[in-house]
Amino acid sequence: MQFNVYEGLFIFDANRFARDHDLPKIVEKWIADAGGEILVSRMWEERRLAYAIKGHRKGTYWLIYFKTDSQSIKALNRLCEIDDNVLRHMVLKLNPALVDPIIAHATGAVEVEEPTDDEEAEVAETVGAGVEE
């Protein structure tokens, strides 16, 4: 069976999350029970929602990167729709060419390199070459 890598963004009720930090573990358990493997699970941010969802004005955004088969996604979507703790969710299949850099960034394994003075000068020359005065 072919396993794909997915990115799941889950918005939890911020008030419930403040009382119970184990809410993401529920979603992780659903993925694991379906035969999936969690690669990265972390909080993205807590913020005010653009509009009220089920009467809630604030949400906790949680990112989960995981491997599973495509058949499991339908069941995961259904479980998220039923559970009152999950206000909204979105699951996207990642392009296989982007999986390694995205996972490395999500785990903090990749540090952004600062450009050297030579590289900055080269970019400035390239940008300036196309501009006529």
C-alpha positions as CSV (number, residue, x, y, z in Angstrom):
1,M,0.0,0.0,0.0
2,Q,1.3,3.5,-0.9
3,F,1.8,6.0,1.9
4,N,1.6,9.7,1.2
5,V,2.7,12.5,3.4
6,Y,0.0,14.9,4.5
7,E,-0.2,18.3,6.3
8,G,-3.1,18.7,8.6
9,L,-4.1,22.0,10.1
10,F,-6.6,21.7,12.9
11,I,-8.2,24.6,14.7
12,F,-9.1,23.7,18.3
13,D,-11.3,25.7,20.7
14,A,-8.8,27.9,22.5
15,N,-10.6,27.8,25.8
16,R,-10.7,24.0,25.9
17,F,-7.1,23.8,24.7
18,A,-6.1,26.1,27.6
19,R,-7.7,23.6,30.1
20,D,-6.7,20.4,28.2
21,H,-3.4,20.4,26.2
22,D,-4.1,16.8,25.2
23,L,-6.6,17.7,22.4
24,P,-4.0,17.3,19.6
25,K,-3.2,13.8,21.0
26,I,-6.8,12.8,20.1
27,V,-6.2,13.6,16.5
28,E,-2.8,11.9,16.6
29,K,-4.5,8.8,18.0
30,W,-7.0,8.8,15.1
31,I,-4.2,8.9,12.6
32,A,-2.2,6.2,14.4
33,D,-5.3,3.9,14.7
34,A,-5.7,4.2,11.0
35,G,-2.2,2.9,10.4
36,G,-0.6,6.3,10.0
37,E,2.7,7.7,11.3
38,I,3.1,11.1,12.9
39,L,6.2,12.9,11.6
40,V,5.7,16.3,13.3
41,S,3.0,17.6,15.6
42,R,3.3,21.2,16.9
43,M,1.3,24.3,17.8
44,W,1.3,26.9,15.1
45,E,-0.3,29.8,16.9
46,E,-3.3,30.9,18.9
47,R,-5.3,33.8,17.4
48,R,-8.5,35.5,17.1
49,L,-10.7,34.0,14.3
50,A,-11.7,36.1,11.3
51,Y,-15.4,35.1,12.1
52,A,-17.1,33.2,14.8
53,I,-17.1,29.4,14.4
54,K,-19.7,27.6,16.5
55,G,-19.8,30.7,18.7
56,H,-16.0,30.8,19.3
57,R,-14.0,33.9,18.6
58,K,-10.5,32.5,19.3
59,G,-8.8,29.3,18.1
60,T,-5.6,27.3,18.6
61,Y,-4.0,26.3,15.3
62,W,-2.2,23.0,15.3
63,L,0.0,21.5,12.5
64,I,0.4,17.8,12.1
65,Y,2.6,16.2,9.4
66,F,1.9,12.5,8.9
67,K,2.2,9.5,6.6
68,T,-0.8,7.4,5.8
69,D,-2.7,5.9,2.9
70,S,-5.2,7.9,1.0
71,Q,-8.1,5.8,2.2
72,S,-7.6,6.9,5.8
73,I,-8.1,10.6,5.0
74,K,-11.9,10.3,4.5
75,A,-12.3,8.6,7.9
76,L,-10.1,11.3,9.5
77,N,-12.2,14.1,8.0
78,R,-15.3,12.5,9.3
79,L,-14.0,12.1,12.8
80,C,-12.9,15.8,12.8
81,E,-16.4,16.9,11.6
82,I,-18.0,15.0,14.5
83,D,-15.7,16.1,17.3
84,D,-16.7,19.3,19.0
85,N,-13.1,20.1,20.0
86,V,-12.1,20.5,16.3
87,L,-13.6,23.8,15.0
88,R,-12.1,23.5,11.5
89,H,-9.6,21.3,9.8
90,M,-7.8,21.0,6.5
91,V,-5.7,18.1,5.2
92,L,-3.4,18.6,2.2
93,K,-1.3,16.0,0.4
94,L,2.3,17.2,0.1
95,N,4.3,17.1,-3.1
96,P,6.9,14.3,-2.6
97,A,9.7,16.7,-3.8
98,L,8.8,19.1,-0.9
99,V,8.4,16.6,1.9
100,D,12.0,16.6,3.2
101,P,12.5,20.4,3.3
102,I,9.0,21.0,4.9
103,I,9.6,18.4,7.6
104,A,13.1,19.7,8.3
105,H,11.7,23.2,8.6
106,A,8.8,22.1,10.9
107,T,11.2,20.3,13.2
108,G,13.6,23.2,13.2
109,A,16.5,21.1,11.7
110,V,17.1,23.7,9.0
111,E,18.7,27.1,9.8
112,V,18.3,29.9,7.3
113,E,21.7,30.9,5.9
114,E,22.4,34.6,5.8
115,P,23.6,35.7,2.3
116,T,27.2,36.8,2.2
117,D,28.2,40.3,1.0
118,D,29.3,38.9,-2.4
119,E,25.9,37.2,-2.9
120,E,24.0,40.4,-1.9
121,A,26.1,42.4,-4.4
122,E,25.4,39.8,-7.1
123,V,21.7,40.0,-6.5
124,A,21.8,43.8,-6.5
125,E,23.7,43.8,-9.9
126,T,21.2,41.4,-11.4
127,V,18.2,43.4,-10.2
128,G,19.7,46.7,-11.2
129,A,20.8,45.4,-14.7
130,G,17.1,45.2,-15.9
131,V,16.2,48.7,-14.8
132,E,16.6,51.6,-17.3
133,E,16.8,55.2,-16.1
